[in-house]
Amino acid sequence: MNEWYTQKEVAARLSISKATVYHYAKQGKIRKIADPYRLHREARYYKEEVDRLAMDREQYPTGMRPSEVAKQLGLSVQSVYKYIKDGTIKAEEVPFGDERTTYVISVEEFQEAKELLQSSETERVRRSEFYDSTHDIALFQYFQSPDSLAARVMKDEEHNWGFYLPDYQKWVEYKEGIGKYKLEPCYGIHADSFDYKGYVHLQIPKGEDVLYPFIDFIYESLGIKNVGIREQEQCVYISIKAGETPLPHSIPFTLNQLTPFVQEGTIESAEGLWIVRSAYRKTNLELPIKMLDAVKKLAEQENINMSQWVERAINQALKTEES
């Protein structure tokens, strides 16, 4: 029985690419068997070391380390840890060495973080913009007191969290709202996260009747893990993760009211389901390596990712064709 694996067999055993096998050997995770006279057509690696690594990997969640995520996103490792702490990047904490821990980021969570952190400035929504983890409240969340005093969570000019009381036409800080006015949330804002399938983006003017009923609905039905909200001067920008959820018996708005404000993607209801579909669909394009390298350099020069650069180039070509 062979005491070694070929590069292809290592890749299959560890569920990684052949290129990653090469990098694992350079990092010292596995050892390549010396073959100075090139008697074997494919590189070989010690079977015992590969099996041990496979067993170690099976004990912990699979995914990317913070250092790998930092390199892929062009960030510092410190920034990645900051985003993990504030929930922008979702990661699982795992043991590492003696009395230490590290984080593992799944491929799905990495793709979601990549879209959030590398999207254009107008689309990027940080969770800290609309969610205060200290008090577990969300921007524009609806509260009431036992005597039916209404309130919405809002920030003051110095970005302190508190409540706006329309009956009194004033803003009060969080402690005063909870202590003096006995405000309580009218619904929860936490639900399981959808699998990553892209986002739908809306921009709703502040004066529209549909705005607050819609925000109440998405907070209660989808939760903050599937929603992003940014307050702008005249509008509220909303991102919703694509997915499906059961509709309540009634909602305080119609899709016709909402549709004019959808910028990307679609929102539908069918067979008792609320259906959110992203405008994007993943596809694989096989292009020459030189072309991919050139596109990567051009995208980096403009501080955008390759998908954004290619999308823009195709849009320009389509406009030229139409004219």
C-alpha positions as CSV (number, residue, x, y, z in Angstrom):
1,M,0.0,0.0,0.0
2,N,1.4,3.4,-0.9
3,E,2.6,5.6,1.9
4,W,2.0,8.7,-0.1
5,Y,-0.7,10.6,-2.0
6,T,-0.5,12.4,-5.3
7,Q,-1.3,16.1,-5.5
8,K,-4.7,15.2,-7.0
9,E,-5.4,12.7,-4.2
10,V,-4.4,15.3,-1.5
11,A,-6.8,17.8,-3.0
12,A,-9.6,15.3,-2.9
13,R,-8.7,14.1,0.6
14,L,-8.8,17.7,2.0
15,S,-11.5,19.1,-0.3
16,I,-9.2,21.8,-1.6
17,S,-7.8,22.8,-5.0
18,K,-4.4,21.5,-6.3
19,A,-3.1,25.1,-6.0
20,T,-3.9,25.1,-2.3
21,V,-2.1,21.8,-1.9
22,Y,1.0,23.6,-3.3
23,H,0.5,26.4,-0.8
24,Y,0.0,24.0,2.1
25,A,3.4,22.4,1.3
26,K,5.1,25.9,1.2
27,Q,3.5,26.7,4.6
28,G,4.8,23.4,6.1
29,K,1.3,22.0,6.8
30,I,2.3,18.9,4.7
31,R,5.6,17.8,3.2
32,K,6.3,17.1,-0.4
33,I,8.4,14.0,-1.1
34,A,11.6,14.9,-2.8
35,D,11.9,13.6,-6.4
36,P,15.2,15.1,-7.7
37,Y,15.2,12.9,-10.8
38,R,11.5,13.4,-11.6
39,L,10.7,9.7,-11.6
40,H,7.0,10.5,-10.9
41,R,4.7,12.5,-13.1
42,E,2.9,14.1,-10.3
43,A,4.1,15.6,-7.0
44,R,3.7,13.3,-4.0
45,Y,3.0,14.0,-0.3
46,Y,3.4,11.9,2.8
47,K,0.1,10.0,3.4
48,E,0.4,10.1,7.2
49,E,0.7,13.9,7.4
50,V,-2.2,14.4,4.9
51,D,-4.4,12.0,6.9
52,R,-3.5,13.8,10.2
53,L,-4.4,17.2,8.6
54,A,-7.7,15.8,7.3
55,M,-8.6,14.5,10.7
56,D,-7.8,17.9,12.3
57,R,-9.9,19.7,9.8
58,E,-12.9,17.4,10.4
59,Q,-12.9,18.4,14.1
60,Y,-13.4,22.1,13.3
61,P,-15.6,24.2,11.0
62,T,-14.3,24.5,7.6
63,G,-13.7,27.9,6.0
64,M,-11.3,30.8,5.8
65,R,-9.1,32.2,8.6
66,P,-9.2,36.0,9.2
67,S,-5.7,36.4,7.6
68,E,-7.0,34.8,4.4
69,V,-10.1,37.0,4.4
70,A,-8.0,40.1,5.0
71,K,-5.8,39.2,1.9
72,Q,-8.8,38.5,-0.3
73,L,-10.6,41.8,0.7
74,G,-7.5,44.0,0.7
75,L,-7.9,44.8,4.4
76,S,-5.7,44.6,7.5
77,V,-6.1,41.6,9.8
78,Q,-7.1,44.0,12.5
79,S,-9.9,45.4,10.4
80,V,-11.2,41.9,9.8
81,Y,-11.3,41.2,13.5
82,K,-13.1,44.5,14.1
83,Y,-15.7,43.5,11.5
84,I,-16.1,40.1,13.2
85,K,-16.7,41.8,16.5
86,D,-19.4,44.2,15.2
87,G,-21.1,41.4,13.3
88,T,-20.3,42.7,9.8
89,I,-18.4,39.5,9.1
90,K,-20.0,36.4,10.6
91,A,-17.5,33.9,11.9
92,E,-17.4,30.9,14.2
93,E,-14.9,30.9,17.1
94,V,-12.8,27.8,17.4
95,P,-9.9,26.6,19.7
96,F,-6.4,27.4,18.5
97,G,-3.3,26.2,20.3
98,D,-3.0,26.3,24.0
99,E,-5.8,28.3,25.6
100,R,-6.3,30.4,22.5
101,T,-9.1,30.8,20.0
102,T,-9.3,31.9,16.4
103,Y,-12.2,32.4,13.9
104,V,-13.4,30.5,10.8
105,I,-15.4,32.3,8.1
106,S,-17.4,30.0,5.9
107,V,-17.4,30.5,2.1
108,E,-21.0,31.8,2.2
109,E,-20.3,34.3,4.9
110,F,-17.2,35.4,3.1
111,Q,-19.1,36.1,-0.1
112,E,-21.7,38.1,1.9
113,A,-19.0,40.1,3.6
114,K,-17.3,40.7,0.3
115,E,-20.5,42.2,-1.2
116,L,-21.0,44.4,1.8
117,L,-17.4,45.6,2.1
118,Q,-16.5,45.9,-1.6
119,S,-19.8,47.3,-2.9
120,S,-20.1,51.0,-3.8
121,E,-20.3,53.5,-1.0
122,T,-24.0,54.2,-1.6
123,E,-24.9,50.5,-1.3
124,R,-22.7,49.6,1.7
125,V,-24.6,49.5,5.0
126,R,-22.8,48.8,8.2
127,R,-24.8,47.1,10.9
128,S,-23.7,49.7,13.4
129,E,-25.6,52.3,11.3
130,F,-29.0,50.8,12.1
131,Y,-28.5,48.5,15.1
132,D,-27.4,49.4,18.6
133,S,-26.1,46.1,20.2
134,T,-25.8,47.8,23.6
135,H,-29.5,48.3,24.0
136,D,-30.6,45.7,21.3
137,I,-32.6,48.3,19.3
138,A,-32.8,49.1,15.6
139,L,-33.2,52.4,13.7
140,F,-36.9,53.4,13.3
141,Q,-38.0,50.4,15.4
142,Y,-41.5,50.9,16.8
143,F,-42.1,51.2,20.6
144,Q,-45.2,51.9,22.7
145,S,-45.8,52.5,26.4
146,P,-48.6,50.8,28.4
147,D,-50.8,53.9,27.9
148,S,-50.2,53.7,24.1
149,L,-47.6,56.4,23.7
150,A,-46.0,55.8,20.4
151,A,-42.2,56.2,19.7
152,R,-39.6,55.3,17.1
153,V,-35.9,54.6,17.7
154,M,-33.9,57.4,16.2
155,K,-30.5,59.1,16.7
156,D,-29.9,62.7,17.7
157,E,-27.4,65.0,15.9
158,E,-24.5,63.5,17.9
159,H,-25.6,60.0,16.9
160,N,-26.8,59.1,20.4
161,W,-29.5,56.4,20.4
162,G,-32.9,57.3,21.7
163,F,-36.6,57.8,20.8
164,Y,-38.6,60.3,18.9
165,L,-42.0,60.9,20.5
166,P,-44.4,62.2,17.9
167,D,-47.1,63.1,20.5
168,Y,-44.7,65.5,22.2
169,Q,-42.6,66.2,19.0
170,K,-39.4,65.7,20.8
171,W,-36.4,63.3,21.0
172,V,-35.5,61.7,24.3
173,E,-32.4,59.6,25.2
174,Y,-32.8,55.8,25.6
175,K,-32.8,55.7,29.4
176,E,-35.5,58.4,29.6
177,G,-37.6,56.6,27.1
178,I,-37.4,53.3,28.9
179,G,-37.5,54.7,32.5
180,K,-39.8,57.7,32.4
181,Y,-42.1,56.8,29.5
182,K,-42.0,52.9,30.0
183,L,-41.5,52.3,26.3
184,E,-41.4,48.7,25.2
185,P,-40.7,47.2,21.7
186,C,-43.8,46.2,19.7
187,Y,-42.0,43.3,18.0
188,G,-38.7,41.3,18.1
189,I,-35.9,42.1,15.6
190,H,-34.1,38.8,15.5
191,A,-34.5,35.9,13.1
192,D,-32.3,33.3,11.4
193,S,-30.1,34.5,8.6
194,F,-31.1,33.5,5.1
195,D,-28.5,31.6,3.0
196,Y,-26.6,34.1,0.8
197,K,-28.3,34.7,-2.5
198,G,-27.6,38.4,-3.0
199,Y,-29.6,41.5,-2.0
200,V,-32.5,43.7,-3.1
201,H,-32.1,47.4,-2.7
202,L,-34.8,50.1,-2.2
203,Q,-34.7,53.8,-1.6
204,I,-37.9,55.2,0.0
205,P,-38.5,59.0,0.5
206,K,-39.1,59.9,4.2
207,G,-42.6,61.3,3.5
208,E,-44.0,58.1,1.9
209,D,-46.8,56.4,3.8
210,V,-45.3,53.0,3.1
211,L,-41.9,53.7,4.7
212,Y,-42.5,52.9,8.4
213,P,-45.1,50.1,7.9
214,F,-42.6,48.4,5.6
215,I,-39.7,48.8,8.1
216,D,-41.9,47.4,10.9
217,F,-42.7,44.4,8.6
218,I,-39.1,43.6,7.6
219,Y,-37.7,43.9,11.1
220,E,-40.4,41.7,12.6
221,S,-40.5,39.1,9.7
222,L,-36.9,39.0,8.5
223,G,-34.8,40.3,11.5
224,I,-31.7,42.5,11.4
225,K,-29.5,39.7,10.0
226,N,-31.4,39.9,6.7
227,V,-31.8,43.7,6.6
228,G,-29.6,46.8,6.2
229,I,-31.0,50.4,6.7
230,R,-29.3,53.7,6.2
231,E,-30.9,57.1,6.9
232,Q,-30.2,59.7,4.3
233,E,-31.1,63.3,4.2
234,Q,-34.3,62.9,2.2
235,C,-34.7,59.1,1.9
236,V,-34.1,55.8,3.7
237,Y,-31.9,53.3,1.9
238,I,-32.8,49.7,2.6
239,S,-31.0,46.4,1.6
240,I,-32.8,43.1,2.0
241,K,-31.2,39.7,1.7
242,A,-32.8,37.6,-1.0
243,G,-35.0,34.7,0.3
244,E,-38.5,33.6,1.2
245,T,-40.5,33.9,4.4
246,P,-44.2,33.1,5.2
247,L,-46.5,36.2,4.9
248,P,-48.6,37.1,7.9
249,H,-52.3,37.2,7.4
250,S,-52.2,40.9,6.5
251,I,-49.6,43.5,5.9
252,P,-50.2,47.3,6.3
253,F,-49.1,48.1,2.8
254,T,-49.4,46.8,-0.8
255,L,-46.7,45.7,-3.2
256,N,-47.9,48.4,-5.6
257,Q,-47.0,51.0,-3.0
258,L,-43.5,49.5,-2.6
259,T,-42.5,48.6,-6.2
260,P,-41.7,52.2,-7.4
261,F,-38.9,52.4,-4.8
262,V,-37.1,49.1,-5.7
263,Q,-33.8,49.9,-7.3
264,E,-32.4,46.4,-7.9
265,G,-34.0,43.0,-7.7
266,T,-37.7,42.1,-7.2
267,I,-40.1,41.7,-4.3
268,E,-43.2,39.5,-4.8
269,S,-45.8,37.5,-2.9
270,A,-47.2,34.2,-3.9
271,E,-48.8,31.2,-2.2
272,G,-48.5,32.8,1.2
273,L,-44.8,33.6,0.8
274,W,-42.9,36.9,0.8
275,I,-40.3,36.4,-2.0
276,V,-37.2,38.6,-2.4
277,R,-35.0,38.0,-5.5
278,S,-31.7,39.6,-6.2
279,A,-31.0,41.2,-9.6
280,Y,-27.8,39.2,-9.8
281,R,-27.2,35.6,-10.8
282,K,-23.9,33.9,-10.4
283,T,-22.2,32.6,-13.6
284,N,-18.9,31.3,-14.6
285,L,-17.0,32.9,-17.5
286,E,-13.9,31.2,-18.9
287,L,-11.5,33.9,-20.1
288,P,-7.8,33.9,-21.0
289,I,-5.5,34.3,-17.9
290,K,-3.8,37.4,-19.4
291,M,-7.2,39.0,-19.9
292,L,-8.2,38.2,-16.3
293,D,-5.0,39.7,-15.0
294,A,-5.5,42.8,-17.0
295,V,-9.0,43.3,-15.7
296,K,-7.8,42.7,-12.2
297,K,-5.2,45.5,-12.5
298,L,-7.7,47.9,-14.0
299,A,-10.3,47.2,-11.3
300,E,-7.6,47.7,-8.6
301,Q,-6.7,51.0,-10.1
302,E,-10.3,52.2,-9.7
303,N,-10.7,50.6,-6.2
304,I,-13.5,48.3,-7.4
305,N,-13.8,44.6,-7.7
306,M,-13.5,42.6,-10.9
307,S,-17.3,41.8,-11.1
308,Q,-18.1,45.6,-10.9
309,W,-15.5,46.4,-13.6
310,V,-16.8,43.7,-15.9
311,E,-20.5,44.7,-15.3
312,R,-19.7,48.3,-16.2
313,A,-17.8,47.3,-19.3
314,I,-20.7,45.1,-20.5
315,N,-23.2,47.9,-19.8
316,Q,-21.2,50.3,-21.9
317,A,-21.0,47.8,-24.7
318,L,-24.8,47.2,-24.5
319,K,-25.5,51.0,-24.6
320,T,-23.2,51.4,-27.6
321,E,-25.1,48.5,-29.4
322,E,-28.5,50.1,-28.6
323,S,-27.4,53.5,-30.0
